[in-house]
Amino acid sequence: MTFSQAVRVYQQGLSWYASFFQYTNLCGNRHMPLILFVHTYYHFCVLCILTPYILHKAPIAIDGTLPEMVCKQAAGSIRELVKYYSQFCSNGKLLDFMPLFKTAALSLLEIGEAKTC
């Protein structure tokens, strides 16, 4: 996938994500685990799409946002969503993919921290 293709997919994903918020506002707590999973999966997909371009200094949005910033925000969101998901589930059991999302996010954050030092 080229950088321009990745940006296009990311922007299409943003549109979908905005519409997903409209759906979640209509749902009650009984769908909360699914909603948290979808939010987490979305941010994981953002990492998958943009991580190869973290070192690119070309913006991916009109406001000048760089891939590195979007990936850091996505990783931070995953960390918080997994934490909330584990608190929300009374049995404490995470879906099989949730720990993988968390590990990927934390790894990306650690790499980012190491590069800024």
C-alpha positions as a printed Julia matrix, in Angstrom:
117×3 Matrix{Float64}:
   0.0     0.0    0.0
   1.39    3.39  -0.94
   1.35    6.36   1.39
  -1.45    8.06  -0.56
  -3.52    4.85  -0.5
  -2.99    4.55   3.26
  -4.11    8.15   3.76
  -7.22    7.55   1.64
  -8.12    4.41   3.63
  -7.5     6.27   6.89
  -9.77    9.14   5.82
 -12.52    6.73   4.74
 -12.16    5.0    8.11
 -12.6     8.33   9.88
 -15.92    8.83   8.09
 -17.08    5.36   9.08
 -15.94    5.9   12.67
 -17.95    9.12  12.93
 -21.08    7.26  11.79
 -20.36    4.5   14.32
 -20.64    7.07  17.12
 -24.2     7.78  15.99
 -24.98    4.07  16.34
 -23.4     3.75  19.78
 -25.5     6.62  21.11
 -28.6     4.52  20.42
 -27.28    1.41  22.19
 -27.58    0.6   25.85
 -25.1    -1.03  28.2
 -25.94   -4.54  27.03
 -23.94   -3.86  23.85
 -21.07   -2.15  25.67
 -18.52   -5.0   25.31
 -19.13   -5.1   21.55
 -18.94   -1.32  21.27
 -15.66   -1.22  23.2
 -14.26   -4.0   21.03
 -15.19   -2.17  17.81
 -13.61    1.06  19.07
 -10.45   -0.86  19.98
 -10.38   -2.69  16.66
 -10.76    0.59  14.76
  -7.74    2.08  16.53
  -5.77   -1.13  15.9
  -6.59   -0.83  12.19
  -5.33    2.76  12.23
  -2.05    1.46  13.67
  -1.82   -1.22  10.98
  -2.45    1.27   8.19
  -0.24    4.14   9.35
   2.62    2.56  11.34
   4.7     1.91   8.18
   4.6     5.67   7.55
   5.46    6.91  11.05
   8.71    8.43   9.84
   7.01   10.28   6.96
   6.83   13.97   7.6
   3.99   14.41   5.1
   0.68   15.38   6.71
  -2.33   13.1    6.42
  -4.91   15.79   7.17
  -5.54   19.4    6.23
  -4.52   20.54   9.72
  -1.0    19.12   9.23
  -1.43   16.02  11.39
   1.41   13.53  10.87
   1.09    9.72  10.87
   3.23    9.52  14.02
   0.75   11.62  16.02
  -2.25    9.63  14.8
  -0.52    6.35  15.72
   0.37    7.62  19.18
  -3.22    8.74  19.73
  -4.56    5.39  18.49
  -2.17    3.48  20.76
  -3.16    5.6   23.76
  -6.83    5.03  22.96
  -6.29    1.28  22.8
  -4.57    1.33  26.17
  -7.5     3.19  27.75
 -10.19    1.14  25.98
  -8.66   -2.18  27.07
  -8.42   -0.89  30.64
 -12.06    0.19  30.58
 -13.13   -3.05  28.89
 -11.47   -5.16  31.6
 -13.19   -3.09  34.32
 -16.55   -3.28  32.57
 -16.53   -7.06  32.21
 -17.46   -8.38  35.63
 -15.71  -11.71  35.1
 -12.49   -9.92  34.15
 -12.1   -12.05  31.03
 -10.98  -10.19  27.92
 -11.82  -11.24  24.4
  -8.87  -13.09  22.92
  -7.88  -10.2   20.68
  -7.94   -7.49  23.33
  -4.56   -8.37  24.93
  -3.01   -8.44  21.44
  -4.34   -4.98  20.69
  -2.98   -3.75  24.01
   0.46   -5.29  23.4
   0.68   -3.74  19.93
  -0.35   -0.34  21.27
   2.08   -0.4   24.19
   4.91   -1.54  21.92
   4.25    1.35  19.57
   4.19    3.81  22.46
   7.49    2.43  23.8
   9.13    2.71  20.38
   7.88    6.27  20.07
   9.25    7.14  23.5
  12.63    5.63  22.64
  12.86    7.64  19.41
  12.15   10.93  21.16
  14.85   10.4   23.81
